[in-house]
Amino acid sequence: MGEFGPGEGHDGDARALLRLVLADAVGELRGWLQGQVVLGASACPEAPSDWDTAAQYFGQGVGGGHGEAGRGSAAVAASPVAKSSPPVSPVAAEPAVRPSVLQSFRALAEVETKAPASNTLALRAEPLSEIRAALGECERCKLHLGRKKIVFGEGAANARLLFIGEGPGAEEDRQGRPFVGAAGQLLEKIIQAMGLRREEVYIANVVKCRPPNNRDPEEDEVAACEPFVRRQIQAVGPEVIVSLGRVALHALFRSREPLTRVRGRWRDYGGIALMPTLHPAYLLRNPEAKALVWADMQAVMQRLGLSR
């Protein structure tokens, strides 16, 4: 599975520098505290008890949970795959710290910045056939109890565009293929309107078995499929991912951010541009929303250099 995480290079240097930094910093802090006691200074402000408060306390923003992840929720940007930048704060004078400590901090920062970014998918890929074989006749969650067929995914193994939905419906469960019911037929029309054929894209879901009565997949069910979904995405290596609907978006980013807030705005998923849009099943119930999805697909087409 594609992993988020720093590379192994420079780890030994980083640890050694960190030990030096901590040793010096502890000495500096001990001296400062002793000075405060002598001067009769008041106690330090109470430490924050939760992460949100801590982030404000230290003047830092809080990133979303994921990752998907690492797999955390990527920053929403108005421009394609714009990565969020930390807020700019006024330039402050450097603290009065011994030069050796300050130099150690700077050296440590230089080592850390040489490591690969932690929010990119690992470079190693594997054939989709191997991933399917590893999945096997899956019994990793309770969804296997009611399924007819596993719906792994299908399409071009090197597709530039990957669509991902929430889970199989009744027809998909019967055929073992994704998006072949009424919603799938509408998705195929959307793909054709983009100037592509179904065979030229890759289509998958965040769970591989049909949830009973088409309910939303539960957290443990999504978690059981997640490693295989990530490996699929890594194996295909698309330039653009289109997430279809609320469930797929939440599963990929491990968040509960409303789809209406992020629909149509580029996000970053492990270094891949991702466009969140509405699910075709929603469009069947709300045809007036087709214009919104088409606007999203035009942005995808522009990014891929497709003209219609």
Buried (B, 14 or more C-beta within 10 A) or exposed (E): BBBBEBEEEBEEBBEEBBEBBEEBBEEBEEEEEEEEEEEEEEEEEEEEEEEEEEBEEEEEEEBBBBBBBBBBBBBBBEEBBBEEEEEEEEEEEEEEBEEEBBBBBEBBEEBBEEBBEBBBBBEEBBEBEEBBEEBEEBEBBBBBEEBBBBBBBBBBEEBBBBBBBBBBBEBBBBBBBBBBBEBBEBBBEBBEEBEBEBEBBBBBBBBBBBBEEEEBBBEEBBBBBBBBBBBBBBBBBBBBBBBBBBBBBBBBBBBEBEBEEBBBBBBBBBBBBBBBBBBBBBBBEEEEBBEBBBEBBBBBBEBBEBEE
